[in-house]
C-alpha cells in the first residue's frame, strides 16, 4: 500500500498482524526526487544512477542506499527537500525489505489492487448518474465480487442461508413480546381464580337469589391486544373507514317520519353512524316501487299507450318529475303549442321524430327545442 500515515494507522487498528509492504513505485518516486534534489545542490551522477539505485533496492534492500545517504555532508543533508525524502525512506525501512518479500512470494506492487478497484468497483458503482447509499454499497460489492470471481452459486447459497437466519431472528423478536403478554395474562387469571377449597365451599352453600348485573357494574377484565386473535383486532384501515362513515352519515340524523316509521307502519331502528332507513324490509321497498310506477302511469296525460315498444322504462324514470306538478300544470307542460304526439313528433315544434330500436324515447328533435320547452315550463310553474 501507500506509505501515508493514515494508511499505516488504519492497518494498525484493524489488522496489526498483517504483513506491511510499501508499494515499490512509491519508494522509487521518492528516490528519484532525492536524486533530483542532490543534482540541484551541485552533485553529479552517472546517467543510469536511478536504475542502479532501484536495482539495489529491489535485490539488496534499502540499507545500502541509506548508508550512502549517511555519507552526505551535514550541510547538504539539512536542506529542506533532501531532509524530507530522507526521513520518508528512513521511517519506512521495515516496509521496503523487498528481497525478503519476494522470497516469500509476496507482491511488491499495488497495481493489481488498483486495477481491480477500477474494473470491479468503479465500473459498477461509478456509472453515469448513479447515487448510492452507504448501506447499499457493501451488498452490491459482494455480488460484484462473486460475479467477477466466478463463484456466484457458492455465494448465492450462503446469501440464502444468511437471509433465512435473519428472517428467523426477526420472527422470534416479534413473537417475544406477544409470548410475554400471554404469559402475564395467564398469571393474572390464575391469581384472580379462587382456590379449590373456596370452590367446594361455594358448591356446598345454598344458592343465592339471582341478581341481575348491568353492564355498568359488571367487572371488566382487561385483555391485552397482543393476546387477541388477529381477526378480532381492528386494523388501521378499518378504523379510518369507520371514522369516514361516521362523518359522512352524521348529517342524516333527522327526526323525519321516513326515517322512523316504515310505510307499512313498522317502527324503524337505525344504528348510529349508518344511513337512514326508509323501509323495514325489501318486500316493503318493492311494494312502494310498484305503487310509484302505477301512480306514474295514471298521472301520465297520454296514459300507458304513450310509451312505445322497447322504451317501457322511460315513464318510470321521470315519475318523480311529473309527480311534483299538479294535474293542470302537467297537461299544460306536456301538450305544447304544436300539439305534437309524444314519441312520434317533437313536443315543441312538431317535427317528426325517428325512434331507434331499444333506445330511450325521444321527445324533442334537438337540444334547442328542449331548452325552449324547459323555459316555458319554468315560466308556467312560476
ROTILO-93667 format. One line per field, with one value per residue (C-alpha): residue number from 1; chain; x, y, z. Coordinates in Angstrom, 2 decimals. Layout:
<nodes>
i: [NUM | ...]
ch: [A | ...]
east: [X | ...]
north: [Y | ...]
up: [Z | ...]
</nodes>
This chain:
<nodes>
i: [1 | 2 | 3 | 4 | 5 | 6 | 7 | 8 | 9 | 10 | 11 | 12 | 13 | 14 | 15 | 16 | 17 | 18 | 19 | 20 | 21 | 22 | 23 | 24 | 25 | 26 | 27 | 28 | 29 | 30 | 31 | 32 | 33 | 34 | 35 | 36 | 37 | 38 | 39 | 40 | 41 | 42 | 43 | 44 | 45 | 46 | 47 | 48 | 49 | 50 | 51 | 52 | 53 | 54 | 55 | 56 | 57 | 58 | 59 | 60 | 61 | 62 | 63 | 64 | 65 | 66 | 67 | 68 | 69 | 70 | 71 | 72 | 73 | 74 | 75 | 76 | 77 | 78 | 79 | 80 | 81 | 82 | 83 | 84 | 85 | 86 | 87 | 88 | 89 | 90 | 91 | 92 | 93 | 94 | 95 | 96 | 97 | 98 | 99 | 100 | 101 | 102 | 103 | 104 | 105 | 106 | 107 | 108 | 109 | 110 | 111 | 112 | 113 | 114 | 115 | 116 | 117 | 118 | 119 | 120 | 121 | 122 | 123 | 124 | 125 | 126 | 127 | 128 | 129 | 130 | 131 | 132 | 133 | 134 | 135 | 136 | 137 | 138 | 139 | 140 | 141 | 142 | 143 | 144 | 145 | 146 | 147 | 148 | 149 | 150 | 151 | 152 | 153 | 154 | 155 | 156 | 157 | 158 | 159 | 160 | 161 | 162 | 163 | 164 | 165 | 166 | 167 | 168 | 169 | 170 | 171 | 172 | 173 | 174 | 175 | 176 | 177 | 178 | 179 | 180 | 181 | 182 | 183 | 184 | 185 | 186 | 187 | 188 | 189 | 190 | 191 | 192 | 193 | 194 | 195 | 196 | 197 | 198 | 199 | 200 | 201 | 202 | 203 | 204 | 205 | 206 | 207 | 208 | 209 | 210 | 211 | 212 | 213 | 214 | 215 | 216 | 217 | 218 | 219 | 220 | 221 | 222 | 223 | 224 | 225 | 226 | 227 | 228 | 229 | 230 | 231 | 232 | 233 | 234 | 235 | 236 | 237 | 238 | 239 | 240 | 241 | 242 | 243 | 244 | 245 | 246 | 247 | 248 | 249 | 250 | 251 | 252 | 253 | 254 | 255 | 256 | 257 | 258 | 259 | 260 | 261 | 262 | 263 | 264 | 265 | 266 | 267 | 268 | 269 | 270 | 271 | 272 | 273 | 274 | 275 | 276 | 277 | 278 | 279 | 280 | 281 | 282 | 283 | 284 | 285 | 286 | 287 | 288 | 289 | 290 | 291 | 292 | 293 | 294 | 295 | 296 | 297 | 298 | 299 | 300 | 301 | 302 | 303 | 304 | 305 | 306 | 307 | 308 | 309 | 310 | 311 | 312 | 313 | 314 | 315 | 316 | 317 | 318 | 319 | 320 | 321 | 322 | 323 | 324 | 325 | 326 | 327 | 328 | 329 | 330 | 331 | 332 | 333 | 334 | 335 | 336 | 337 | 338 | 339 | 340 | 341 | 342 | 343 | 344 | 345 | 346 | 347 | 348 | 349 | 350 | 351 | 352 | 353 | 354 | 355 | 356 | 357 | 358 | 359 | 360 | 361 | 362 | 363 | 364 | 365 | 366 | 367 | 368 | 369 | 370 | 371 | 372 | 373 | 374 | 375 | 376 | 377 | 378 | 379 | 380 | 381 | 382]
ch: [A | A | A | A | A | A | A | A | A | A | A | A | A | A | A | A | A | A | A | A | A | A | A | A | A | A | A | A | A | A | A | A | A | A | A | A | A | A | A | A | A | A | A | A | A | A | A | A | A | A | A | A | A | A | A | A | A | A | A | A | A | A | A | A | A | A | A | A | A | A | A | A | A | A | A | A | A | A | A | A | A | A | A | A | A | A | A | A | A | A | A | A | A | A | A | A | A | A | A | A | A | A | A | A | A | A | A | A | A | A | A | A | A | A | A | A | A | A | A | A | A | A | A | A | A | A | A | A | A | A | A | A | A | A | A | A | A | A | A | A | A | A | A | A | A | A | A | A | A | A | A | A | A | A | A | A | A | A | A | A | A | A | A | A | A | A | A | A | A | A | A | A | A | A | A | A | A | A | A | A | A | A | A | A | A | A | A | A | A | A | A | A | A | A | A | A | A | A | A | A | A | A | A | A | A | A | A | A | A | A | A | A | A | A | A | A | A | A | A | A | A | A | A | A | A | A | A | A | A | A | A | A | A | A | A | A | A | A | A | A | A | A | A | A | A | A | A | A | A | A | A | A | A | A | A | A | A | A | A | A | A | A | A | A | A | A | A | A | A | A | A | A | A | A | A | A | A | A | A | A | A | A | A | A | A | A | A | A | A | A | A | A | A | A | A | A | A | A | A | A | A | A | A | A | A | A | A | A | A | A | A | A | A | A | A | A | A | A | A | A | A | A | A | A | A | A | A | A | A | A | A | A | A | A | A | A | A | A | A | A | A | A | A | A | A | A | A | A | A | A | A | A | A | A | A | A | A | A | A | A | A | A | A | A | A | A | A | A | A | A | A | A | A | A | A | A | A | A | A | A | A | A]
east: [0.00 | 0.92 | 3.20 | 0.86 | 0.44 | -3.34 | -2.88 | -0.50 | -2.85 | -5.78 | -3.78 | -2.56 | -6.13 | -7.84 | -5.05 | -1.92 | -0.68 | -0.71 | 2.49 | 3.05 | 4.79 | 5.45 | 4.42 | 7.62 | 6.58 | 6.10 | 9.59 | 11.06 | 9.29 | 10.90 | 14.35 | 14.00 | 13.04 | 16.01 | 18.44 | 16.92 | 17.41 | 21.05 | 21.63 | 20.21 | 22.52 | 25.60 | 26.30 | 26.86 | 25.65 | 26.06 | 23.05 | 22.00 | 22.12 | 18.34 | 18.21 | 21.17 | 19.55 | 16.25 | 18.08 | 19.88 | 16.60 | 14.81 | 17.52 | 19.55 | 17.08 | 17.11 | 20.10 | 22.87 | 21.07 | 20.60 | 24.33 | 25.15 | 22.80 | 24.52 | 27.84 | 26.44 | 27.70 | 25.71 | 25.14 | 23.82 | 21.64 | 19.97 | 18.46 | 14.67 | 13.99 | 16.66 | 15.69 | 12.02 | 12.76 | 15.48 | 13.10 | 10.45 | 12.84 | 14.37 | 10.92 | 9.73 | 12.83 | 10.98 | 8.35 | 10.96 | 12.52 | 11.75 | 14.24 | 12.58 | 9.10 | 9.96 | 11.35 | 8.01 | 6.10 | 4.51 | 3.67 | 5.69 | 3.39 | -0.26 | -1.05 | -3.31 | -5.29 | -5.74 | -6.69 | -9.25 | -10.68 | -11.06 | -12.50 | -14.61 | -15.70 | -15.64 | -17.03 | -20.14 | -20.63 | -19.43 | -21.78 | -23.37 | -25.98 | -25.51 | -26.03 | -25.53 | -26.42 | -23.81 | -25.94 | -26.25 | -22.60 | -21.27 | -24.07 | -23.57 | -19.79 | -20.35 | -22.45 | -19.92 | -17.02 | -18.96 | -19.60 | -16.01 | -14.59 | -17.00 | -18.37 | -22.00 | -23.61 | -21.48 | -22.16 | -25.90 | -26.27 | -24.52 | -26.69 | -29.89 | -28.75 | -27.98 | -31.36 | -33.25 | -31.30 | -32.23 | -35.90 | -35.92 | -34.38 | -36.97 | -39.85 | -38.54 | -38.13 | -41.75 | -43.11 | -41.24 | -43.44 | -46.57 | -45.45 | -44.66 | -48.11 | -49.85 | -47.78 | -48.61 | -52.31 | -52.27 | -50.60 | -53.15 | -56.09 | -54.55 | -54.22 | -57.78 | -59.32 | -60.43 | -58.61 | -60.18 | -61.36 | -63.33 | -64.97 | -66.02 | -67.47 | -69.34 | -70.88 | -71.99 | -73.53 | -77.17 | -77.68 | -78.07 | -81.03 | -80.49 | -79.45 | -79.19 | -75.89 | -75.82 | -73.02 | -72.03 | -71.50 | -70.06 | -66.34 | -64.15 | -61.16 | -58.58 | -57.47 | -54.18 | -54.41 | -51.47 | -53.40 | -56.44 | -56.70 | -55.55 | -59.06 | -60.53 | -58.09 | -59.31 | -56.81 | -55.85 | -57.60 | -60.84 | -60.56 | -60.14 | -63.11 | -65.32 | -64.30 | -65.06 | -68.51 | -69.25 | -68.55 | -70.27 | -73.60 | -73.70 | -75.80 | -78.51 | -79.62 | -83.04 | -86.39 | -88.43 | -91.16 | -89.49 | -86.50 | -88.64 | -91.69 | -91.99 | -94.94 | -96.44 | -96.45 | -93.48 | -91.15 | -87.59 | -84.46 | -81.42 | -77.93 | -75.81 | -73.47 | -75.47 | -77.67 | -81.28 | -83.64 | -86.89 | -88.33 | -88.37 | -87.68 | -87.07 | -90.70 | -91.91 | -89.37 | -90.58 | -94.20 | -93.53 | -91.66 | -94.63 | -97.01 | -94.85 | -94.84 | -98.64 | -99.04 | -96.72 | -98.80 | -102.06 | -100.75 | -99.35 | -101.60 | -101.47 | -101.82 | -99.83 | -100.11 | -97.72 | -94.71 | -93.52 | -92.25 | -88.67 | -88.92 | -91.11 | -88.59 | -88.83 | -92.09 | -90.83 | -87.60 | -89.32 | -92.20 | -90.74 | -90.63 | -94.27 | -95.46 | -94.06 | -96.55 | -100.28 | -102.69 | -103.31 | -99.60 | -98.83 | -101.33 | -100.01 | -96.40 | -96.95 | -99.26 | -97.19 | -98.20 | -97.52 | -99.95 | -97.41 | -97.73 | -95.10 | -92.78 | -93.84 | -93.31 | -91.36 | -93.39 | -92.29 | -92.03 | -93.95 | -91.09 | -91.44 | -89.08 | -87.20 | -87.01 | -84.15 | -84.96 | -84.28 | -83.24 | -84.71 | -87.95 | -87.22 | -89.44 | -87.67 | -85.91 | -82.95 | -81.43 | -82.71 | -86.36 | -85.66 | -84.28 | -87.24 | -89.74 | -87.85 | -88.02 | -91.76 | -92.40 | -90.48 | -92.48 | -95.82 | -94.84 | -93.72]
north: [0.00 | 3.63 | 4.76 | 7.51 | 7.81 | 7.30 | 4.02 | 2.75 | 3.81 | 2.06 | -1.17 | -0.91 | -0.59 | -3.34 | -5.85 | -5.29 | -8.78 | -8.01 | -8.01 | -4.39 | -3.72 | -0.29 | -0.09 | -0.25 | 2.59 | 4.93 | 4.11 | 4.65 | 8.01 | 9.29 | 8.03 | 9.85 | 13.10 | 12.67 | 12.35 | 15.44 | 17.46 | 16.31 | 17.27 | 20.72 | 21.02 | 20.55 | 16.82 | 14.95 | 11.40 | 9.00 | 8.75 | 5.31 | 6.32 | 5.98 | 2.50 | 1.32 | 2.60 | 0.87 | -2.38 | -2.25 | -1.50 | -4.43 | -7.08 | -5.94 | -3.85 | -0.23 | -0.48 | 0.17 | 3.28 | 4.65 | 4.11 | 6.13 | 8.89 | 8.91 | 9.81 | 13.13 | 16.23 | 17.69 | 20.97 | 19.14 | 16.78 | 19.64 | 21.15 | 21.19 | 18.96 | 16.40 | 16.07 | 15.36 | 12.45 | 11.03 | 10.99 | 9.26 | 6.45 | 6.02 | 5.87 | 3.12 | 0.97 | -2.05 | -1.77 | -1.88 | -5.30 | -6.35 | -9.28 | -10.97 | -10.23 | -11.71 | -14.88 | -15.30 | -14.74 | -11.50 | -8.89 | -5.67 | -3.52 | -2.42 | -2.38 | -5.43 | -3.87 | -0.56 | -2.34 | -4.46 | -1.33 | 0.22 | -2.82 | -4.29 | -1.41 | 1.73 | 0.04 | -0.98 | 1.85 | 4.92 | 4.89 | 7.99 | 9.44 | 6.80 | 7.69 | 5.12 | 4.93 | 3.68 | 0.70 | -0.49 | -0.32 | -3.37 | -5.76 | -4.69 | -5.16 | -8.66 | -9.55 | -7.94 | -9.89 | -13.14 | -12.48 | -11.47 | -14.48 | -16.99 | -18.02 | -16.98 | -20.30 | -20.66 | -17.07 | -17.38 | -20.39 | -18.51 | -15.44 | -17.55 | -19.15 | -15.73 | -14.38 | -17.27 | -16.76 | -13.08 | -13.90 | -16.39 | -13.81 | -11.22 | -13.65 | -14.57 | -10.88 | -10.17 | -13.19 | -12.46 | -9.56 | -11.48 | -14.51 | -12.33 | -10.70 | -14.11 | -15.34 | -12.26 | -12.59 | -16.26 | -15.42 | -12.69 | -15.00 | -17.73 | -15.27 | -14.00 | -17.54 | -18.80 | -21.70 | -25.22 | -25.01 | -21.86 | -23.58 | -26.57 | -24.33 | -22.34 | -25.51 | -26.69 | -23.34 | -22.68 | -20.84 | -17.08 | -15.33 | -14.17 | -10.53 | -9.00 | -7.26 | -4.34 | -3.58 | -0.52 | -2.55 | -5.68 | -6.18 | -5.61 | -7.90 | -6.17 | -8.37 | -7.34 | -6.63 | -8.92 | -11.91 | -11.31 | -13.22 | -11.28 | -11.29 | -9.52 | -6.64 | -3.60 | -2.64 | 0.95 | 0.82 | -0.33 | 2.42 | 5.10 | 3.68 | 3.77 | 7.35 | 8.44 | 6.80 | 8.44 | 11.87 | 11.03 | 9.93 | 12.25 | 14.81 | 12.21 | 12.16 | 13.74 | 13.29 | 12.84 | 10.24 | 8.45 | 7.60 | 6.42 | 4.55 | 2.29 | 2.92 | -0.31 | 1.13 | -0.76 | 1.36 | 1.54 | 1.20 | 2.93 | 2.21 | 5.25 | 6.18 | 4.27 | 5.53 | 6.45 | 3.50 | 4.11 | 0.58 | -2.31 | -4.95 | -5.46 | -6.53 | -3.07 | -1.41 | -3.38 | -2.68 | 1.06 | 0.90 | -0.78 | 1.81 | 4.62 | 3.03 | 2.71 | 6.34 | 7.47 | 5.61 | 7.01 | 10.58 | 10.48 | 12.69 | 10.27 | 7.10 | 3.91 | 3.97 | 6.94 | 4.65 | 2.84 | -0.72 | -1.04 | 2.07 | 0.95 | 2.23 | 5.89 | 6.78 | 5.11 | 7.09 | 10.50 | 9.77 | 11.99 | 14.97 | 14.53 | 13.80 | 17.13 | 19.04 | 19.33 | 17.93 | 21.22 | 22.00 | 18.53 | 18.92 | 22.38 | 21.16 | 18.01 | 19.47 | 22.25 | 24.81 | 22.42 | 19.74 | 17.03 | 13.41 | 12.17 | 9.65 | 10.47 | 14.21 | 16.90 | 18.28 | 21.83 | 22.35 | 19.30 | 17.84 | 14.09 | 12.02 | 8.86 | 6.44 | 3.90 | 0.32 | -0.35 | 3.25 | 5.89 | 7.56 | 10.85 | 13.87 | 16.70 | 16.95 | 18.96 | 20.46 | 23.88 | 22.72 | 21.03 | 24.27 | 26.32 | 23.85 | 23.92 | 27.72 | 27.69 | 25.11 | 27.18 | 30.26 | 28.37 | 26.88 | 30.24]
up: [0.00 | 0.04 | 2.84 | 4.10 | 7.84 | 7.76 | 5.85 | 8.49 | 11.29 | 9.56 | 9.27 | 12.85 | 14.12 | 12.10 | 11.32 | 13.44 | 12.43 | 8.69 | 6.61 | 5.58 | 2.24 | 0.79 | -2.83 | -4.93 | -7.32 | -4.32 | -3.00 | -6.49 | -6.71 | -3.51 | -4.56 | -7.90 | -6.13 | -3.74 | -6.70 | -8.35 | -5.16 | -4.92 | -8.55 | -7.91 | -4.88 | -7.13 | -7.09 | -10.36 | -11.05 | -13.99 | -16.38 | -15.07 | -11.40 | -10.83 | -12.44 | -10.34 | -7.12 | -7.90 | -8.75 | -5.39 | -3.58 | -5.24 | -4.86 | -1.80 | 0.21 | 1.42 | 3.76 | 1.15 | -0.12 | 3.40 | 4.12 | 1.00 | 2.23 | 5.62 | 3.93 | 2.72 | 4.43 | 7.28 | 5.43 | 2.37 | 4.36 | 6.24 | 3.12 | 3.04 | 0.01 | 0.90 | 4.55 | 3.71 | 1.37 | 3.61 | 6.59 | 4.46 | 3.47 | 6.97 | 8.61 | 6.24 | 6.11 | 7.52 | 4.77 | 1.96 | 2.60 | -0.97 | -1.21 | 1.78 | 0.46 | -2.93 | -1.32 | 0.47 | -2.79 | -1.64 | -4.29 | -4.00 | -6.16 | -5.74 | -9.46 | -9.25 | -6.38 | -8.17 | -11.39 | -9.51 | -7.91 | -11.37 | -13.18 | -10.35 | -8.11 | -10.23 | -13.35 | -11.39 | -8.89 | -10.79 | -13.77 | -15.23 | -12.86 | -10.14 | -6.48 | -3.74 | -0.09 | 2.33 | 3.36 | -0.25 | -1.32 | 0.54 | -0.58 | -4.19 | -3.91 | -2.51 | -5.56 | -7.90 | -6.39 | -6.69 | -10.39 | -11.16 | -9.27 | -10.93 | -7.52 | -7.94 | -6.96 | -3.82 | -2.77 | -3.51 | -1.23 | 1.59 | 0.98 | 1.16 | 4.41 | 5.90 | 4.73 | 6.34 | 9.55 | 9.65 | 9.00 | 11.87 | 14.19 | 13.18 | 13.76 | 17.19 | 18.06 | 17.03 | 18.91 | 22.14 | 23.41 | 22.39 | 24.38 | 27.37 | 27.20 | 27.04 | 29.97 | 32.02 | 31.21 | 32.21 | 35.53 | 36.28 | 35.51 | 37.68 | 40.56 | 40.16 | 40.15 | 43.61 | 45.29 | 45.19 | 48.83 | 48.07 | 45.10 | 47.25 | 49.97 | 47.36 | 45.92 | 49.40 | 50.35 | 49.42 | 46.13 | 46.46 | 44.88 | 41.30 | 40.97 | 37.51 | 36.81 | 34.42 | 32.03 | 34.03 | 37.25 | 35.61 | 36.32 | 33.31 | 32.74 | 30.55 | 27.68 | 26.11 | 22.42 | 21.69 | 23.12 | 20.95 | 17.66 | 14.61 | 13.09 | 16.17 | 16.20 | 14.29 | 11.64 | 11.00 | 7.61 | 9.24 | 11.83 | 9.16 | 7.21 | 10.32 | 11.07 | 7.50 | 7.61 | 10.96 | 9.46 | 6.17 | 7.65 | 10.65 | 8.71 | 8.11 | 11.78 | 11.31 | 13.03 | 9.82 | 9.74 | 6.78 | 8.97 | 11.94 | 10.57 | 7.51 | 5.11 | 6.44 | 9.98 | 11.43 | 13.57 | 12.25 | 14.36 | 12.88 | 14.18 | 14.95 | 12.12 | 9.45 | 6.64 | 7.43 | 6.86 | 4.95 | 4.82 | 7.23 | 4.56 | 0.85 | 0.46 | 1.52 | -0.74 | -3.82 | -2.92 | -2.73 | -6.04 | -7.77 | -6.33 | -7.67 | -11.12 | -11.05 | -10.00 | -12.78 | -15.37 | -14.04 | -13.85 | -17.38 | -19.63 | -22.55 | -20.46 | -20.76 | -24.59 | -24.74 | -24.37 | -27.46 | -27.61 | -26.44 | -24.20 | -21.31 | -18.77 | -19.84 | -17.95 | -14.75 | -14.84 | -14.85 | -12.42 | -9.69 | -12.07 | -13.15 | -9.61 | -8.43 | -10.63 | -10.31 | -12.89 | -14.80 | -14.88 | -16.24 | -19.02 | -19.91 | -19.84 | -21.90 | -24.54 | -26.08 | -28.69 | -31.58 | -30.36 | -31.10 | -30.02 | -27.56 | -29.22 | -32.79 | -33.19 | -31.35 | -28.42 | -29.21 | -32.98 | -34.32 | -36.34 | -36.96 | -34.79 | -35.77 | -32.83 | -32.56 | -31.60 | -27.94 | -27.23 | -24.94 | -26.02 | -27.78 | -27.03 | -28.88 | -32.20 | -30.88 | -27.79 | -28.81 | -28.63 | -25.30 | -23.84 | -25.13 | -23.65 | -20.36 | -20.20 | -20.94 | -18.21 | -15.72 | -16.65 | -16.30 | -12.94 | -11.59]
</nodes>
